[in-house]
């Protein structure tokens, strides 16, 4: 019996090794479930945690530094129970809260009033622009970057 060429053996061994490793970590990329997105059910109300300045303009929280708040940013469902149901993207919400916690004040010049809100986009069944609602999570002081 003649063995296949070494190049073929190496290729088959690498492929079988990949399949074994992929099965062990439960991720058969590129045939993947992308679990980071698969956990959230479809929603007609996606949300984002953002900063809102004194004039009501929306900003990403990382546009500010020197945060002074009366506690950590609450990300639990109870913080916006009046707006439930809505969907969250946990890793983005956590990144926003971590930014605030990781860049404490005092801001240069005392900062300005900034509200951290959960912005909720209610999508209508008939299409059109979403209805936007803000749920206050925390009142703070911060300075612009």
Secondary structure by P-SEA (a helix, b strand, c coil): cccccaaaaaaaaaaaaaaaaaaaacccccccccccccccccccbbbbbbbbccccccccccccccccccccccccccccccccccccaaaaaaaaaaaaaaccccccccccbbbbbbbbbbbbccccccbbbbbbccccccccc
